[in-house]
Amino acid sequence: MKTEIHRSASRQPYLDRDVDAAGNDDVAAVVRDIRGILGKTPLAVVRTRGGAHVLVKRRQLDPAVKASFYGELQALGQRLDGLLEIRGDAMVPVPGSSQGGAVPRLLRE
């Protein structure tokens, strides 16, 4: 399963926002901020040991935010104690597997 999921990265059908929390970061609040920035774009959120991966299908990106979302996400990342990385080819932990002693979970929308 991992091989098939990670193979799709070569086609880059998803954009991945990797939220690595630190200090006073509240992962749930950061995900809410990302939702606000991305408008009506549907998201999938995988909670991980130290943060979350927010996945967006490129084809479903809200046209109203296409021109502005990247800069707004960078500004959000600068306000965080941890990291907010924007990747097109990240290795996303598979929900239900093991990641450093923790189990990644897919959050329901």
LOPA-970210 format. One record per residue: residue number from 1; residue in one letter; x, y, z of N, C-alpha, C, O in turn. Coordinates in pm, whole numbers, plus 32768, in hexadecimal, padded with zeros to 4 digits. Atoms other than C-alpha are relative to their C-alpha. Layout:
N
@k=NUM r=a n_east=X n_north=Y n_up=Z ca_east=X ca_north=Y ca_up=Z c_east=X c_north=Y c_up=Z o_east=X o_north=Y o_up=Z
...
This chain:
109
@k=1 r=m n_east=8053 n_north=7F89 n_up=8000 ca_east=8000 ca_north=8000 ca_up=8000 c_east=8057 c_north=807D c_up=8000 o_east=803E o_north=80DB o_up=7FB5
@k=2 r=k n_east=7FA9 n_north=7F8B n_up=7FFB ca_east=8115 ca_north=80F4 ca_up=805A c_east=8040 c_north=801B c_up=7F78 o_east=804A o_north=808F o_up=7F4E
@k=3 r=t n_east=7FC1 n_north=7FEF n_up=8081 ca_east=81BE ca_north=80B8 ca_up=7F0C c_east=7FA2 c_north=8046 c_up=7F9F o_east=7FCB o_north=80A3 o_up=7F59
@k=4 r=e n_east=8060 n_north=7FC5 n_up=805D ca_east=8083 ca_north=810F ca_up=7E49 c_east=7FE3 c_north=8091 c_up=8022 o_east=7FDB o_north=80E6 o_up=7FC9
@k=5 r=i n_east=801C n_north=7F76 n_up=7FD7 ca_east=803A ca_north=8248 ca_up=7F14 c_east=8077 c_north=8059 c_up=7FDF o_east=8064 o_north=80C7 o_up=7FAA
@k=6 r=h n_east=7F8B n_north=7FAD n_up=8018 ca_east=819D ca_north=82C8 ca_up=7EF9 c_east=8024 c_north=8007 c_up=7F6C o_east=8065 o_north=8067 o_up=7F41
@k=7 r=r n_east=7FE8 n_north=7FFB n_up=808F ca_east=81B0 ca_north=8271 ca_up=7D88 c_east=7FB4 c_north=8074 c_up=7FC1 o_east=7FE3 o_north=80AF o_up=7F60
@k=8 r=s n_east=804F n_north=7F93 n_up=8038 ca_east=809F ca_north=8373 ca_up=7D47 c_east=8047 c_north=8085 c_up=800A o_east=8025 o_north=80E3 o_up=7FC2
@k=9 r=a n_east=7FB6 n_north=7F82 n_up=7FF2 ca_east=8193 ca_north=8481 ca_up=7DB8 c_east=8047 c_north=8026 c_up=7F7F o_east=805D o_north=809D o_up=7F65
@k=10 r=s n_east=7FBD n_north=7FDF n_up=807D ca_east=8241 ca_north=8465 ca_up=7C68 c_east=7FA2 c_north=8049 c_up=7FA0 o_east=7FD1 o_north=8094 o_up=7F4A
@k=11 r=r n_east=8062 n_north=7FB8 n_up=8051 ca_east=80FE ca_north=84E2 ca_up=7BC5 c_east=7FD4 c_north=8080 c_up=8045 o_east=7F9A o_north=80D8 o_up=8005
@k=12 r=q n_east=8023 n_north=7F8F n_up=7FAC ca_east=80C9 ca_north=85E0 ca_up=7CDE c_east=7F6C c_north=8029 c_up=7FF6 o_east=7F4D o_north=809D o_up=7FDB
@k=13 r=p n_east=808D n_north=7FDB n_up=8001 ca_east=7F4C ca_north=85CE ca_up=7CEA c_east=7FD7 c_north=804D c_up=807D o_east=7F6E o_north=808F o_up=807E
@k=14 r=y n_east=801F n_north=7FBB n_up=7F83 ca_east=7F55 ca_north=865A ca_up=7E4E c_east=806C c_north=8064 c_up=8023 o_east=80E2 o_north=8050 o_up=8006
@k=15 r=l n_east=7FA4 n_north=7FA6 n_up=7FBC ca_east=7FF3 ca_north=8785 ca_up=7EF4 c_east=7FFC c_north=7FDA c_up=8092 o_east=7F92 o_north=7FBC o_up=80C7
@k=16 r=d n_east=7FF7 n_north=8029 n_up=7F74 ca_east=806B ca_north=8736 ca_up=8052 c_east=8033 c_north=8075 c_up=8052 o_east=809C o_north=80AE o_up=8033
@k=17 r=r n_east=7FD2 n_north=7F9F n_up=7F9F ca_east=8083 ca_north=882F ca_up=816E c_east=8028 c_north=7FB0 c_up=807A o_east=7FD3 o_north=7F72 o_up=80BA
@k=18 r=d n_east=7FCC n_north=804D n_up=7F90 ca_east=815E ca_north=8792 ca_up=8277 c_east=800C c_north=805E c_up=8077 o_east=805D o_north=80BB o_up=8075
@k=19 r=v n_east=8001 n_north=7FAC n_up=7F89 ca_east=8119 ca_north=882D ca_up=83CC c_east=804F c_north=7FB7 c_up=806C o_east=8022 o_north=7F50 o_up=809F
@k=20 r=d n_east=7FAE n_north=8037 n_up=7F94 ca_east=822E ca_north=87E0 ca_up=84C6 c_east=7FF7 c_north=8060 c_up=8075 o_east=8036 o_north=80CA o_up=8074
@k=21 r=a n_east=801A n_north=7FA7 n_up=7F8F ca_east=81BE ca_north=8873 ca_up=8610 c_east=8077 c_north=8007 c_up=805E o_east=80C4 o_north=7FA7 o_up=806B
@k=22 r=a n_east=7F98 n_north=7FEC n_up=7F9B ca_east=82AC ca_north=8901 ca_up=8714 c_east=7FD1 c_north=806F c_up=805D o_east=7F78 o_north=80BD o_up=803A
@k=23 r=g n_east=801F n_north=7F93 n_up=7FA3 ca_east=829A ca_north=89E4 ca_up=8843 c_east=7F6D c_north=800C c_up=801E o_east=7F2F o_north=7FAF o_up=8050
@k=24 r=n n_east=808C n_north=7FE3 n_up=7FE1 ca_east=8142 ca_north=8A81 ca_up=8862 c_east=7FA1 c_north=7FE2 c_up=7F8D o_east=7F2B o_north=8007 o_up=7F94
@k=25 r=d n_east=8057 n_north=801D n_up=8072 ca_east=80BB ca_north=8A05 ca_up=8714 c_east=7F8F c_north=7FA2 c_up=8028 o_east=7FA5 o_north=7F3E o_up=806D
@k=26 r=d n_east=8076 n_north=8054 n_up=7FEE ca_east=7F5D ca_north=8973 ca_up=8723 c_east=7FDE c_north=7FCA c_up=7F76 o_east=7FAE o_north=8015 o_up=7F20
@k=27 r=v n_east=8011 n_north=803B n_up=8086 ca_east=7F42 ca_north=8882 ca_up=85FD c_east=7F72 c_north=8015 c_up=7FCD o_east=7F60 o_north=8036 o_up=7F58
@k=28 r=a n_east=808B n_north=7FEE n_up=802B ca_east=7DC4 ca_north=8896 ca_up=85F3 c_east=7FE9 c_north=8090 c_up=7FD1 o_east=7FA4 o_north=80A6 o_up=7F6E
@k=29 r=a n_east=8011 n_north=7F73 n_up=8027 ca_east=7DD6 ca_north=8A15 ca_up=85E4 c_east=8048 c_north=801C c_up=7F7C o_east=8016 o_north=8068 o_up=7F29
@k=30 r=v n_east=7FB7 n_north=7FED n_up=807D ca_east=7EDC ca_north=8A07 ca_up=84CF c_east=7FB0 c_north=7FC6 c_up=7F8C o_east=7FA8 o_north=8004 o_up=7F22
@k=31 r=v n_east=8052 n_north=803E n_up=8069 ca_east=7DFF ca_north=891A ca_up=8405 c_east=7F88 c_north=8059 c_up=7FE2 o_east=7F62 o_north=8068 o_up=7F6E
@k=32 r=r n_east=8070 n_north=7FA3 n_up=8016 ca_east=7CD9 ca_north=8A0A ca_up=8437 c_east=802E c_north=8079 c_up=7FAF o_east=7FE7 o_north=80A7 o_up=7F56
@k=33 r=d n_east=7FCA n_north=7F8F n_up=804D ca_east=7DB4 ca_north=8B28 ca_up=83B8 c_east=8016 c_north=7FDB c_up=7F6F o_east=7FF9 o_north=8029 o_up=7F14
@k=34 r=i n_east=7FEA n_north=802F n_up=8089 ca_east=7E14 ca_north=8A5B ca_up=8287 c_east=7F7B c_north=7FF5 c_up=7FB7 o_east=7F70 o_north=801C o_up=7F43
@k=35 r=r n_east=8086 n_north=8008 n_up=803C ca_east=7CA3 ca_north=8A13 ca_up=8246 c_east=7FD0 c_north=808A c_up=7FD5 o_east=7F99 o_north=809B o_up=7F68
@k=36 r=g n_east=802A n_north=7F77 n_up=8020 ca_east=7C5D ca_north=8B89 ca_up=8253 c_east=8048 c_north=8037 c_up=7F86 o_east=800C o_north=807C o_up=7F34
@k=37 r=i n_east=7FB0 n_north=7FCF n_up=8072 ca_east=7D74 ca_north=8BD4 ca_up=815C c_east=7FD5 c_north=7FBD c_up=7F7E o_east=7FD2 o_north=7FFE o_up=7F16
@k=38 r=l n_east=8021 n_north=804B n_up=8079 ca_east=7D06 ca_north=8AC5 ca_up=8067 c_east=7F6E c_north=8009 c_up=7FD4 o_east=7F47 o_north=7FC9 o_up=7F73
@k=39 r=g n_east=808A n_north=7FE9 n_up=8029 ca_east=7B9B ca_north=8B33 ca_up=8059 c_east=7FAD c_north=7F81 c_up=7FFA o_east=7FA6 o_north=7F35 o_up=805B
@k=40 r=k n_east=805B n_north=8073 n_up=8010 ca_east=7AAF ca_north=8A29 ca_up=7FD0 c_east=8048 c_north=7F82 c_up=7FD2 o_east=8007 o_north=7F20 o_up=7FAE
@k=41 r=t n_east=7FB2 n_north=8074 n_up=802A ca_east=7BC7 ca_north=8939 ca_up=7F77 c_east=7FEC c_north=7F8D c_up=8063 o_east=8003 o_north=7FA0 o_up=80DA
@k=42 r=p n_east=800C n_north=8072 n_up=7FA5 ca_east=7B7E ca_north=87DD ca_up=8006 c_east=808A c_north=7FD1 c_up=802F o_east=80E9 o_north=7FCE o_up=7FE1
@k=43 r=l n_east=7F82 n_north=802B n_up=7FC3 ca_east=7C8F ca_north=875F ca_up=80F1 c_east=7FF5 c_north=7F75 c_up=803A o_east=7F88 o_north=7F48 o_up=8060
@k=44 r=a n_east=7FF3 n_north=807A n_up=7FB2 ca_east=7D02 ca_north=8616 ca_up=8181 c_east=8070 c_north=801B c_up=8064 o_east=80D8 o_north=8051 o_up=803E
@k=45 r=v n_east=7F9E n_north=7FE5 n_up=7F98 ca_east=7DBF ca_north=8628 ca_up=82CB c_east=802C c_north=7F7D c_up=803E o_east=7FDA o_north=7F2F o_up=806E
@k=46 r=v n_east=7FC6 n_north=8075 n_up=7FBF ca_east=7EA8 ca_north=8517 ca_up=834A c_east=804D c_north=8033 c_up=8079 o_east=80B4 o_north=8075 o_up=806A
@k=47 r=r n_east=7FBA n_north=7FDA n_up=7F85 ca_east=7F0A ca_north=8552 ca_up=84B7 c_east=8075 c_north=7FA2 c_up=8013 o_east=8066 o_north=7F29 o_up=8006
@k=48 r=t n_east=7F87 n_north=804D n_up=7FED ca_east=806B ca_north=84DD ca_up=84FC c_east=8037 c_north=8015 c_up=808D o_east=7FFC o_north=805F o_up=80DC
@k=49 r=r n_east=7FC5 n_north=7FF9 n_up=7F7A ca_east=814A ca_north=84B9 ca_up=862D c_east=801B c_north=808F c_up=802A o_east=7FFD o_north=80B4 o_up=809C
@k=50 r=g n_east=7FDB n_north=7F79 n_up=7FD9 ca_east=81C3 ca_north=8622 ca_up=8627 c_east=7FB5 c_north=806D c_up=7FB9 o_east=7FDD o_north=80E2 o_up=7FBF
@k=51 r=g n_east=8049 n_north=7F9A n_up=8049 ca_east=80C2 ca_north=86D5 ca_up=8554 c_east=7F96 c_north=7FC5 c_up=7FA6 o_east=7F43 o_north=7F76 o_up=7FD3
@k=52 r=a n_east=8066 n_north=802F n_up=805E ca_east=7FF5 ca_north=8691 ca_up=841C c_east=8031 c_north=8016 c_up=7F71 o_east=808B o_north=8065 o_up=7F57
@k=53 r=h n_east=7FF1 n_north=7FE7 n_up=808E ca_east=7FF7 ca_north=8677 ca_up=82A3 c_east=7F77 c_north=8027 c_up=7FCD o_east=7F16 o_north=7FDF o_up=7FE2
@k=54 r=v n_east=807D n_north=7FD1 n_up=803B ca_east=7EE8 ca_north=873F ca_up=81F3 c_east=800E c_north=7FEC c_up=7F6B o_east=8064 o_north=8028 o_up=7F2A
@k=55 r=l n_east=7FF9 n_north=8025 n_up=808D ca_east=7EA7 ca_north=86B0 ca_up=8099 c_east=7F90 c_north=8041 c_up=7FB1 o_east=7F1D o_north=8045 o_up=7FDC
@k=56 r=v n_east=805F n_north=7FBD n_up=8058 ca_east=7DFD ca_north=8768 ca_up=7F7C c_east=8012 c_north=7FC7 c_up=7F74 o_east=8082 o_north=7FC2 o_up=7F42
@k=57 r=k n_east=7FF7 n_north=802A n_up=808B ca_east=7DAA ca_north=86DA ca_up=7E27 c_east=8014 c_north=807D c_up=7FAB o_east=7FC6 o_north=80DC o_up=7FB3
@k=58 r=r n_east=7FE2 n_north=7F8B n_up=8053 ca_east=7E44 ca_north=87CB ca_up=7D2E c_east=7F88 c_north=8028 c_up=7FAA o_east=7F6C o_north=809E o_up=7F99
@k=59 r=r n_east=8072 n_north=7FE3 n_up=8058 ca_east=7D14 ca_north=87AD ca_up=7C4B c_east=7F8D c_north=8044 c_up=804A o_east=7F39 o_north=8086 o_up=800B
@k=60 r=q n_east=8070 n_north=7FCB n_up=7FB3 ca_east=7C2C ca_north=8816 ca_up=7D66 c_east=8021 c_north=8083 c_up=8048 o_east=7FD2 o_north=80B2 o_up=8099
@k=61 r=l n_east=7FDA n_north=7F83 n_up=7FC1 ca_east=7CE7 ca_north=8950 ca_up=7DD0 c_east=7F9B c_north=806D c_up=7FDA o_east=7F7F o_north=8081 o_up=7F64
@k=62 r=d n_east=8063 n_north=7F96 n_up=8013 ca_east=7BEA ca_north=8A6C ca_up=7DFA c_east=803B c_north=806C c_up=7FA5 o_east=80A1 o_north=80A8 o_up=7FC8
@k=63 r=p n_east=7FCB n_north=7F9B n_up=805C ca_east=7C1C ca_north=8B59 ca_up=7CD0 c_east=800D c_north=808B c_up=8040 o_east=8061 o_north=80DB o_up=8017
@k=64 r=a n_east=7FFD n_north=7F7D n_up=7FBF ca_east=7BDA ca_north=8C82 ca_up=7DB5 c_east=8080 c_north=8016 c_up=8050 o_east=80A2 o_north=8089 o_up=806E
@k=65 r=v n_east=7F87 n_north=7FF1 n_up=7FAE ca_east=7D1A ca_north=8C3C ca_up=7E7A c_east=8080 c_north=7FD9 c_up=7FB6 o_east=80ED o_north=7FE2 o_up=7FEF
@k=66 r=k n_east=7F89 n_north=802F n_up=804A ca_east=7E05 ca_north=8BBB ca_up=7D6A c_east=8070 c_north=8066 c_up=7FFD o_east=80E5 o_north=8041 o_up=8008
@k=67 r=a n_east=7F98 n_north=7F9A n_up=800E ca_east=7EBD ca_north=8D06 ca_up=7D4A c_east=803D c_north=8029 c_up=8086 o_east=80AB o_north=8060 o_up=8089
@k=68 r=s n_east=7FD3 n_north=7FC9 n_up=7F80 ca_east=7EE1 ca_north=8D4C ca_up=7EBF c_east=8027 c_north=7F99 c_up=8069 o_east=806B o_north=7FBC o_up=80CA
@k=69 r=f n_east=7FF0 n_north=8060 n_up=7F93 ca_east=7EF0 ca_north=8C07 ca_up=7F85 c_east=8091 c_north=7FE7 c_up=8026 o_east=80B0 o_north=7FD8 o_up=809C
@k=70 r=y n_east=7F75 n_north=8023 n_up=7FE3 ca_east=8065 ca_north=8BC6 ca_up=7F67 c_east=8040 c_north=806A c_up=805B o_east=807F o_north=8046 o_up=80BF
@k=71 r=g n_east=7FC8 n_north=7F95 n_up=7FAE ca_east=80CD ca_north=8D19 ca_up=7FF4 c_east=7FC2 c_north=8004 c_up=808B o_east=8008 o_north=801D o_up=80ED
@k=72 r=e n_east=8044 n_north=8000 n_up=7F7E ca_east=7FCA ca_north=8D03 ca_up=810A c_east=8030 c_north=7F8B c_up=8056 o_east=8040 o_north=7F9A o_up=80CF
@k=73 r=l n_east=7FCB n_north=8072 n_up=7FB5 ca_east=8046 ca_north=8BA9 ca_up=816E c_east=808F c_north=801B c_up=802F o_east=80B5 o_north=7FF3 o_up=809D
@k=74 r=q n_east=7F78 n_north=7FDC n_up=7FD6 ca_east=81AD ca_north=8C2A ca_up=8173 c_east=7FFB c_north=805F c_up=8078 o_east=8049 o_north=8050 o_up=80D7
@k=75 r=a n_east=800E n_north=7FA2 n_up=7F91 ca_east=8140 ca_north=8D49 ca_up=8257 c_east=7FD5 c_north=7FB8 c_up=8080 o_east=8006 o_north=7FD6 o_up=80EC
@k=76 r=l n_east=802A n_north=8050 n_up=7F8D ca_east=808F ca_north=8C51 ca_up=833C c_east=8077 c_north=7FB4 c_up=8038 o_east=808A o_north=7FAF o_up=80B2
@k=77 r=g n_east=7F8A n_north=804B n_up=7FD5 ca_east=81CB ca_north=8B7E ca_up=8349 c_east=8064 c_north=8055 c_up=804C o_east=80A5 o_north=8025 o_up=80A9
@k=78 r=q n_east=7FA2 n_north=7FA7 n_up=7FBC ca_east=8299 ca_north=8CAA ca_up=83B4 c_east=7FD1 c_north=8024 c_up=808D o_east=8021 o_north=8047 o_up=80E3
@k=79 r=r n_east=8036 n_north=7FE1 n_up=7F7B ca_east=81B1 ca_north=8CE2 ca_up=84DE c_east=8008 c_north=7F89 c_up=8060 o_east=7FEF o_north=7F99 o_up=80D7
@k=80 r=l n_east=7FFF n_north=8078 n_up=7FAD ca_east=81DC ca_north=8B7D ca_up=855E c_east=8086 c_north=7FEB c_up=8045 o_east=80EE o_north=8018 o_up=8015
@k=81 r=d n_east=7F85 n_north=802B n_up=7FBD ca_east=82D8 ca_north=8AF7 ca_up=8658 c_east=8041 c_north=7F8E c_up=7FB4 o_east=80BB o_north=7F85 o_up=7FAC
@k=82 r=g n_east=7FCE n_north=8073 n_up=804B ca_east=82F7 ca_north=89BA ca_up=8588 c_east=800B c_north=8021 c_up=7F6C o_east=802D o_north=8091 o_up=7F48
@k=83 r=l n_east=7FF3 n_north=7FEF n_up=808F ca_east=82F1 ca_north=898A ca_up=8410 c_east=7F7C c_north=7FE9 c_up=7FB9 o_east=7F2B o_north=7F97 o_up=7FE4
@k=84 r=l n_east=806D n_north=801B n_up=805C ca_east=81EB ca_north=89A0 ca_up=8301 c_east=8041 c_north=7FF7 c_up=7F78 o_east=8060 o_north=805C o_up=7F39
@k=85 r=e n_east=7FBE n_north=8016 n_up=8080 ca_east=8281 ca_north=8906 ca_up=81CB c_east=7F98 c_north=7FE0 c_up=7F96 o_east=7F36 o_north=7F9A o_up=7FAF
@k=86 r=i n_east=8059 n_north=801A n_up=8071 ca_east=81D8 ca_north=8902 ca_up=807A c_east=804C c_north=7FA8 c_up=7F9F o_east=80B5 o_north=7FCF o_up=7F6B
@k=87 r=r n_east=7FBB n_north=8060 n_up=8055 ca_east=8235 ca_north=87D4 ca_up=7FAE c_east=7FA0 c_north=7FC7 c_up=7F99 o_east=7F27 o_north=7FC0 o_up=7FAF
@k=88 r=g n_east=804F n_north=8045 n_up=8064 ca_east=81BE ca_north=872F ca_up=7E73 c_east=8021 c_north=7F6D c_up=7FF9 o_east=7FDD o_north=7F20 o_up=7FB5
@k=89 r=d n_east=7FD4 n_north=808B n_up=800E ca_east=8275 ca_north=85E9 ca_up=7EA5 c_east=8027 c_north=7FC3 c_up=8086 o_east=8083 o_north=7F71 o_up=808C
@k=90 r=a n_east=7FDC n_north=8030 n_up=7F7A ca_east=827C ca_north=85A2 ca_up=801A c_east=7FD9 c_north=7F6F c_up=8015 o_east=7F80 o_north=7F39 o_up=7FD2
@k=91 r=m n_east=8021 n_north=8088 n_up=7FD7 ca_east=8278 ca_north=844B ca_up=80B5 c_east=7F9E c_north=800C c_up=8074 o_east=7FC7 o_north=8027 o_up=80E5
@k=92 r=v n_east=8068 n_north=7FF1 n_up=7F9C ca_east=8130 ca_north=8453 ca_up=8173 c_east=7FF0 c_north=7F7C c_up=804B o_east=7FE2 o_north=7F13 o_up=800D
@k=93 r=p n_east=8015 n_north=807C n_up=7FB5 ca_east=810B ca_north=8357 ca_up=8290 c_east=7F77 c_north=7FC5 c_up=7FE1 o_east=7F14 o_north=800E o_up=7FD5
@k=94 r=v n_east=807D n_north=8044 n_up=801E ca_east=7FFF ca_north=8255 ca_up=8247 c_east=7FAF c_north=7FF1 c_up=8080 o_east=7FE0 o_north=7FB9 o_up=80E2
@k=95 r=p n_east=8054 n_north=800F n_up=7F88 ca_east=7EDD ca_north=826B ca_up=8340 c_east=7FF5 c_north=7F6D c_up=8029 o_east=7FE0 o_north=7F15 o_up=7FD5
@k=96 r=g n_east=8009 n_north=8087 n_up=7FCB ca_east=7ED6 ca_north=8139 ca_up=8421 c_east=8085 c_north=7FB7 c_up=8008 o_east=808E o_north=7F4D o_up=8045
@k=97 r=s n_east=7F7C n_north=803E n_up=7FFA ca_east=8047 ca_north=80E9 ca_up=83F1 c_east=8049 c_north=8033 c_up=807C o_east=800D o_north=8074 o_up=80D2
@k=98 r=s n_east=7FB3 n_north=7FD3 n_up=7F8D ca_east=815C ca_north=812D ca_up=84EB c_east=8063 c_north=806B c_up=7FD4 o_east=80A5 o_north=805E o_up=7F6C
@k=99 r=q n_east=7FA4 n_north=7F93 n_up=801E ca_east=8225 ca_north=826F ca_up=84F0 c_east=8045 c_north=8028 c_up=8082 o_east=800D o_north=8076 o_up=80D0
@k=100 r=g n_east=7FB5 n_north=7FDC n_up=7F88 ca_east=832A ca_north=8288 ca_up=8602 c_east=7FB5 c_north=7FE4 c_up=8081 o_east=7FBA o_north=8033 o_up=80DE
@k=101 r=g n_east=8049 n_north=8025 n_up=7F87 ca_east=8250 ca_north=81D7 ca_up=8702 c_east=7F74 c_north=803A c_up=8008 o_east=7F2C o_north=801F o_up=8068
@k=102 r=a n_east=8088 n_north=7FC7 n_up=8004 ca_east=8114 ca_north=8299 ca_up=86A4 c_east=7FB8 c_north=7FCA c_up=7F85 o_east=7FF6 o_north=7F95 o_up=7F28
@k=103 r=v n_east=8051 n_north=802F n_up=8070 ca_east=7FF7 ca_north=8240 ca_up=85B9 c_east=7FBF c_north=8078 c_up=7FBB o_east=7F6A o_north=80BA o_up=7FF6
@k=104 r=p n_east=8041 n_north=7F93 n_up=804A ca_east=7F9D ca_north=8344 ca_up=84AD c_east=7F6B c_north=7FE4 c_up=7FEF o_east=7F43 o_north=7F73 o_up=7FD5
@k=105 r=r n_east=8092 n_north=800F n_up=800B ca_east=7E25 ca_north=8383 ca_up=849F c_east=7FCA c_north=805F c_up=7F96 o_east=7FF6 o_north=80D2 o_up=7F8C
@k=106 r=l n_east=8047 n_north=7FAD n_up=805F ca_east=7D4A ca_north=8406 ca_up=8386 c_east=7F8C c_north=8040 c_up=804A o_east=7F37 o_north=7FFA o_up=8081
@k=107 r=l n_east=806B n_north=7FBB n_up=7FBA ca_east=7C66 ca_north=8510 ca_up=8418 c_east=7F86 c_north=800C c_up=7FA6 o_east=7F92 o_north=8025 o_up=7F2E
@k=108 r=r n_east=807C n_north=7FF3 n_up=804B ca_east=7AFC ca_north=8516 ca_up=83AE c_east=7FDC c_north=8092 c_up=7FF0 o_east=7FF1 o_north=80E4 o_up=8049
@k=109 r=e n_east=802A n_north=7F76 n_up=801C ca_east=7A77 ca_north=8650 ca_up=830E c_east=7F6F c_north=8013 c_up=8021 o_east=7F3A o_north=8080 o_up=8010
